[in-house]
Amino acid sequence: MSETTRKQERDFSPEVNTLLPQAKELAQAGKVQEAVDKLLVLEKQCRNASDTPSTTRVATAILDIAKDAKDFDLLNSSLNTLSKKHGQMKNVVEAMVKQTSGWTDEIGASAGTERWLQTIETLRTVTEGKIFLETHRARVTKKLAAHHEALATSNPEKRLESLQTASDLLSDLQVETYSSMERDEKTQFILEQMRLLEAVAREKDKVAGKDSLADGEAEWVKVRVGGRKISEKFLAQKGNEYYDLMIQFSLHYNSYLDVAQYWYKVWETPYIKEDASGKGREALENIVYYVVLAPHDNEQSNMLHKLFTDPALAKLEVHYNLLKCFTTQELMRWPGIQGIYGETLSATSVFGPGNEKRWEDLHTRVIEHNIRVVSQYYTRITVTRLTQLLDLTTAQTEETLSRLVVSGTVWARIDRPSGVVTFSKRRSAEDVLNDWSSDMNKLLGYVEKTWMTMNAALAAQTRA
């Protein structure tokens, strides 16, 4: 028979009202076990009679007595035993777990870390596999994960081990499926899972060294999976911790356009936008840096031009001019870019010390921009002249041009024997004929329009 269909056979409230004061007096007199034994007898009677309120009062009183006596072994054993009693009601177990969970901080402060850990593990054992206790288990596990993360800070030699333990504890919780947990709390749990996964991934990458990042790859993938569990629309009202995590994730893979898009979402947050000299300025500057670092495609081009027309950008003169260089169909000379913007960019966290690769990527984006400009103005150009315009060697020019052709950014063919680059496709006879036909139609249209205008003018003159 399920708990919902069990009927209360008897009300033990009078017996509970009588015995509870007596048990507390015995406990205060030092006879803790005797007090607990008396209550256990009454607890069984209440439970067998399906008297949930009375059973709850007795069970929580037993835990109260053990806690007040600072007998934490008795507290943990009583919680474990009472929760496993035959026919124990869910409400009773939940009340005991909630009560004990509220004492964990006090137990840690008064009895030490070891006792605290014992209580935490008891709570995790009691709540394991019980759907109606999944939220309580998640909260207790979060405290245990925080404990292991603190150990990582205090003991650098075992930092990775402690962070891994903390991450594994939280990652085992599928909070997105918990119906009893509020959406806000679910979001915070998932963000915490992502944060710990990133911490583990970075630590593994650091241990593996710069030449091998494979060890942390599994954690980075899990971060991406965690990010998909969160609604960005909901996050817009709650802060930007999610975007900070996703920015770090995207930077790991050098996905500059994704970074720019996440920074744009941060900047769109009302209170960020209002902070024009603080976080808002930082967000807008970072959008500029990463959008120009991103490889050219339709999405990047749209974001580039959208940002350039934003009135807020005009207030940042250096960043406005940098973006203008990439939106204007004119050549940029790399030495000039370095001379004008080098000092400003070097002072930022994006291009500062340790970020030499981003300087290389920026140089690459300037070269690619110049090739696109050249392809707009030239149908044919010598390789020698092209290398002069790009400030590159012949090999670098051919390599960059080939990469852009493969990606579909430009159309070009290199004739090495003659040293000529062609930017226009060879047109078939059918294409030429179609263009001629189109031009003839336009010409006839203009002639007809002119004839009608002249006739109208002559008619008006005749009437006059």
C-alpha positions in Angstrom: 0.0 0.0 0.0 1.4 3.4 -1.0 1.9 6.1 1.5 -0.7 8.3 -0.1 -3.4 5.7 0.6 -2.4 4.8 4.1 -4.9 6.0 6.7 -4.0 7.1 10.2 -5.2 4.5 12.6 -4.7 6.4 15.8 -3.6 9.8 17.0 -0.6 9.6 19.4 -0.4 13.3 20.1 -1.3 13.0 23.8 1.5 10.4 24.3 4.0 12.5 22.4 3.1 15.6 24.4 3.7 13.7 27.6 6.9 11.8 26.7 8.8 14.6 24.9 9.4 16.7 28.0 10.3 13.6 30.0 12.9 12.6 27.4 14.4 16.1 27.3 14.7 16.0 31.2 16.5 12.6 31.0 18.8 13.9 28.3 19.7 17.0 30.4 20.4 14.8 33.3 23.0 12.9 31.2 20.8 9.9 30.4 20.8 10.5 26.6 20.6 6.9 25.5 17.8 6.2 27.9 15.9 9.2 26.6 16.4 8.1 23.0 15.4 4.5 23.8 12.0 5.7 25.2 11.4 7.8 22.2 12.3 5.0 19.8 9.5 2.8 21.3 7.0 5.6 20.8 8.3 6.3 17.3 7.5 2.7 16.3 4.0 2.9 17.7 3.3 6.2 15.8 4.8 4.8 12.6 2.8 1.6 12.7 -0.3 3.6 13.2 0.6 5.9 10.2 0.5 8.9 12.5 2.8 11.1 10.3 2.7 14.3 12.5 3.5 12.4 15.7 6.2 10.3 14.1 7.8 13.4 12.7 7.8 15.1 16.1 9.3 12.1 17.8 12.0 11.4 15.1 13.1 15.1 15.1 13.2 15.1 18.9 15.6 12.2 18.9 17.9 14.1 16.6 17.5 17.2 18.7 18.6 15.3 21.8 21.6 13.8 20.1 22.7 17.2 18.7 22.2 19.1 22.0 24.3 16.4 23.7 26.9 16.8 21.0 26.8 13.1 20.5 27.3 13.2 16.7 27.7 9.4 16.4 24.3 9.0 17.9 22.9 11.8 15.6 24.2 10.1 12.5 23.2 6.6 13.5 19.8 7.7 14.5 19.2 9.6 11.2 20.4 6.6 9.2 18.4 4.0 11.2 15.1 6.0 11.4 15.1 6.7 7.7 15.4 3.0 6.9 12.7 1.8 9.3 10.0 -0.4 7.8 7.1 1.7 6.6 8.7 5.0 7.4 6.8 7.9 5.9 8.4 10.1 3.3 7.4 13.3 5.2 9.2 12.0 8.3 12.4 11.3 6.4 12.3 14.7 4.6 11.8 16.5 7.9 14.8 14.7 9.5 17.0 15.4 6.5 16.0 19.1 6.4 16.6 19.5 10.1 20.0 17.9 10.1 21.1 19.8 6.9 20.4 23.0 8.8 22.9 22.0 11.5 25.8 21.2 9.2 27.5 24.6 9.6 27.0 24.6 13.3 28.5 21.0 13.6 31.5 22.0 11.5 32.1 25.1 13.7 31.7 23.2 17.0 32.9 19.7 16.4 35.4 20.1 13.6 35.8 19.1 9.9 35.8 15.3 10.6 32.5 15.3 12.3 31.1 17.6 9.7 32.2 15.2 6.9 30.6 12.3 8.8 27.3 14.2 9.0 27.5 15.2 5.3 28.1 11.6 4.2 25.3 10.3 6.4 22.9 12.8 4.7 24.2 11.8 1.3 23.6 8.1 2.2 20.1 8.7 3.4 19.1 10.8 0.4 20.7 8.5 -2.2 18.2 7.2 -4.8 15.2 9.0 -3.3 13.5 11.3 -5.8 11.7 13.2 -3.1 15.0 14.1 -1.5 16.9 15.0 -4.6 17.0 18.7 -3.9 18.3 18.2 -0.4 20.9 15.8 -1.7 22.0 18.4 -4.2 22.4 21.1 -1.6 24.4 18.9 0.7 26.6 17.7 -2.1 27.2 21.3 -3.1 28.6 21.9 0.4 30.8 18.9 0.1 32.1 20.1 -3.3 32.9 23.5 -1.8 34.9 21.8 1.0 37.0 19.9 -1.6 37.5 23.1 -3.6 38.8 24.8 -0.5 41.2 21.9 0.0 42.6 22.6 -3.5 43.4 26.1 -2.4 45.0 25.2 0.9 47.0 22.3 -0.5 48.5 23.1 -3.9 50.2 19.7 -4.2 46.8 18.0 -4.4 45.0 20.8 -6.2 44.1 18.8 -9.3 42.9 15.9 -7.2 40.7 18.0 -5.0 39.2 20.0 -7.9 38.5 16.8 -9.7 36.7 15.4 -6.7 34.6 18.6 -6.3 33.7 18.6 -10.0 32.8 14.9 -10.0 30.5 15.3 -7.0 28.5 18.1 -8.7 28.6 16.6 -12.2 26.8 13.5 -10.9 23.8 15.6 -10.1 21.4 15.9 -13.0 19.7 18.9 -11.5 18.0 19.9 -14.8 15.6 16.9 -14.3 14.7 17.8 -10.7 11.0 18.9 -10.6 11.2 19.9 -7.0 14.0 22.5 -7.5 13.3 26.1 -8.5 14.6 27.3 -11.8 16.9 29.9 -10.2 18.6 27.2 -8.1 18.9 24.8 -11.0 20.7 27.6 -13.0 23.1 28.2 -10.2 23.9 24.5 -9.8 24.6 24.2 -13.5 26.8 27.3 -13.5 28.7 25.9 -10.5 29.2 22.6 -12.4 30.5 24.5 -15.4 32.9 26.6 -13.3 34.4 23.6 -11.6 34.7 21.8 -14.9 36.6 24.7 -16.3 38.9 24.8 -13.3 39.7 21.1 -13.7 40.3 21.5 -17.4 42.7 24.4 -16.9 44.6 22.5 -14.2 44.9 19.5 -16.5 46.0 21.6 -19.4 48.6 23.2 -17.1 49.9 19.8 -16.0 49.9 18.4 -19.5 51.9 21.4 -20.8 51.5 23.7 -23.8 52.1 20.9 -26.4 49.3 18.7 -25.2 45.9 19.8 -24.1 44.2 16.5 -24.6 43.9 15.7 -20.9 41.4 18.6 -20.2 39.4 18.1 -23.4 36.7 16.0 -21.8 36.0 18.7 -19.2 35.8 21.4 -21.9 33.3 19.3 -23.8 31.2 19.0 -20.7 31.3 22.7 -20.2 29.7 23.1 -23.7 27.1 20.5 -22.8 26.3 22.3 -19.5 26.0 25.6 -21.4 23.2 24.2 -23.5 21.1 23.4 -20.5 20.7 27.0 -19.6 18.3 29.5 -21.3 20.1 32.6 -22.3 16.8 34.5 -22.3 16.3 33.6 -18.6 19.9 34.6 -17.8 19.5 38.1 -19.2 17.7 38.9 -16.0 20.0 37.2 -13.6 23.6 38.4 -14.4 26.5 37.4 -16.5 28.3 34.6 -14.8 27.2 32.3 -17.6 28.6 34.5 -20.3 31.9 34.8 -18.4 32.2 31.0 -18.4 31.3 30.7 -22.0 33.8 33.4 -22.9 36.6 31.4 -21.3 35.3 28.2 -23.0 35.4 30.0 -26.4 38.8 31.5 -25.8 40.2 28.0 -25.1 39.3 27.1 -28.7 40.2 30.6 -30.1 36.6 31.0 -31.3 36.9 34.7 -31.5 33.5 35.3 -33.1 31.7 33.4 -30.3 33.7 35.4 -27.7 32.6 38.7 -29.4 29.0 37.5 -29.4 29.1 36.6 -25.7 30.6 40.0 -24.9 27.9 41.6 -27.0 25.2 39.9 -24.9 27.0 41.1 -21.7 27.0 44.6 -23.1 23.3 44.4 -24.0 22.5 43.9 -20.3 20.8 47.2 -19.2 22.9 47.8 -16.0 26.1 47.0 -18.0 25.2 49.4 -20.8 24.5 52.2 -18.3 28.0 51.8 -16.8 29.7 53.6 -19.7 33.0 54.1 -17.9 33.3 50.7 -16.2 32.0 47.3 -17.2 30.1 48.7 -20.2 33.2 50.2 -21.7 35.2 47.0 -21.1 32.5 44.9 -22.8 32.3 47.2 -25.8 36.1 47.3 -26.2 36.3 43.5 -26.0 33.6 43.2 -28.7 35.8 45.3 -31.0 38.9 43.3 -30.3 37.4 39.9 -30.9 35.2 40.8 -33.8 38.3 42.0 -35.8 40.2 38.9 -34.7 37.5 36.6 -36.0 37.9 35.1 -39.5 35.8 36.9 -42.2 32.4 35.4 -43.1 28.9 36.7 -43.4 28.2 36.5 -39.7 31.4 38.3 -38.8 30.8 40.9 -41.5 27.3 41.6 -40.3 28.4 42.0 -36.7 31.3 44.2 -37.7 29.1 46.6 -39.6 26.3 46.5 -37.0 28.8 47.5 -34.3 30.4 50.2 -36.4 27.0 52.0 -36.7 26.3 51.8 -33.0 26.4 55.4 -31.5 28.1 54.1 -28.3 31.2 53.1 -30.3 31.8 56.7 -31.6 32.7 57.7 -28.0 35.7 55.3 -28.2 37.8 57.1 -30.7 40.6 54.5 -31.0 38.3 51.6 -31.2 36.0 53.4 -33.7 38.9 54.1 -36.0 40.2 50.5 -35.7 36.8 49.2 -36.7 36.6 51.8 -39.5 39.8 50.3 -41.0 38.1 46.9 -41.4 34.8 48.3 -42.8 36.4 50.6 -45.4 37.4 49.1 -48.8 41.0 50.5 -48.5 44.3 48.8 -47.9 45.8 48.7 -44.4 49.6 48.6 -44.0 50.6 46.5 -41.1 53.4 48.8 -40.0 50.9 51.6 -39.9 48.4 49.6 -37.8 51.2 48.7 -35.3 52.3 52.3 -35.1 48.8 53.7 -34.5 47.2 51.1 -32.4 50.1 49.0 -31.0 50.6 50.9 -27.8 46.9 50.9 -26.9 46.3 47.3 -27.8 49.5 46.1 -25.9 48.1 47.6 -22.7 45.0 45.4 -22.8 44.5 41.9 -21.4 43.6 40.7 -25.0 46.8 41.7 -26.6 49.1 42.1 -23.6 52.1 39.9 -22.6 51.5 36.2 -23.2 49.0 36.8 -26.0 51.5 37.0 -28.9 49.3 34.6 -30.9 46.5 37.2 -31.0 48.9 39.7 -32.5 49.7 37.1 -35.2 45.9 36.5 -35.7 45.3 40.3 -36.0 48.1 40.5 -38.6 46.5 37.7 -40.5 43.1 39.5 -40.4 44.7 42.6 -41.8 46.3 40.6 -44.7 43.0 38.9 -45.5 41.2 42.3 -45.5 43.8 43.6 -47.9 43.5 40.6 -50.3 39.7 41.1 -50.3 40.2 44.8 -51.2 42.7 44.0 -53.9 40.3 41.5 -55.4 37.6 44.2 -55.7 39.9 46.6 -57.6 42.0 44.2 -59.7 41.1 41.5 -62.2 44.8 40.6 -62.7 47.9 41.6 -60.7 51.4 40.4 -60.6 52.6 38.4 -57.6 55.4 40.8 -57.1 53.1 43.8 -56.8 50.7 41.9 -54.6 53.5 41.0 -52.1 54.4 44.7 -52.0 50.9 45.7 -51.2 50.6 43.0 -48.5 54.1 43.6 -47.0 54.7 39.8 -47.2 57.1 37.4 -48.9 56.1 35.6 -52.0 55.6 32.3 -50.1 53.4 34.0 -47.4 51.3 35.7 -50.1 50.7 32.5 -51.9 49.9 30.6 -48.7 47.4 33.3 -47.5 45.8 33.6 -50.9 45.4 29.9 -51.2 43.7 29.6 -47.8 41.2 32.3 -48.7 40.4 30.6 -52.0 39.8 27.3 -50.2 37.5 28.9 -47.7 35.5 30.6 -50.5 36.3 34.1 -49.3 37.8 35.2 -52.7 38.1 33.6 -56.1 41.6 33.6 -57.5 44.0 31.7 -59.7 47.8 31.9 -59.6 49.8 31.5 -62.8 53.3 30.8 -61.4 55.2 30.7 -64.7 54.0 34.2 -65.6 53.8 35.4 -62.0 50.2 36.7 -62.3 47.2 36.4 -60.0 43.8 36.5 -61.6 40.8 37.5 -59.5 38.0 37.3 -62.1 36.5 34.0 -63.3 36.8 33.1 -67.0 33.3 33.7 -68.4 31.6 31.2 -70.7 30.0 32.2 -74.0 26.6 31.6 -72.4 27.4 34.1 -69.6 28.6 36.7 -72.1 25.4 36.2 -74.2 23.2 36.5 -71.1 24.9 39.7 -70.1 24.6 41.2 -73.6 20.9 40.3 -73.7 20.4 41.9 -70.3 22.2 45.1 -71.4 20.2 45.3 -74.7 16.9 45.0 -72.7 18.1 47.9 -70.4 19.1 50.0 -73.5 15.7 49.4 -75.2 14.0 50.4 -72.0 15.9 53.7 -71.8 15.1 54.4 -75.5 11.4 53.7 -75.0 11.3 55.9 -71.9 13.1 58.8 -73.8 10.8 58.5 -76.7 7.7 58.7 -74.5 9.1 61.7 -72.7 9.9 63.5 -75.9 6.4 62.8 -77.3 4.8 64.2 -74.1 6.9 67.3 -74.3 6.0 67.9 -78.0 2.3 67.4 -77.2 2.5 70.0 -74.5 4.2 72.4 -76.7 1.6 72.0 -79.5 -1.2 72.7 -77.1 0.5 75.8 -75.9 
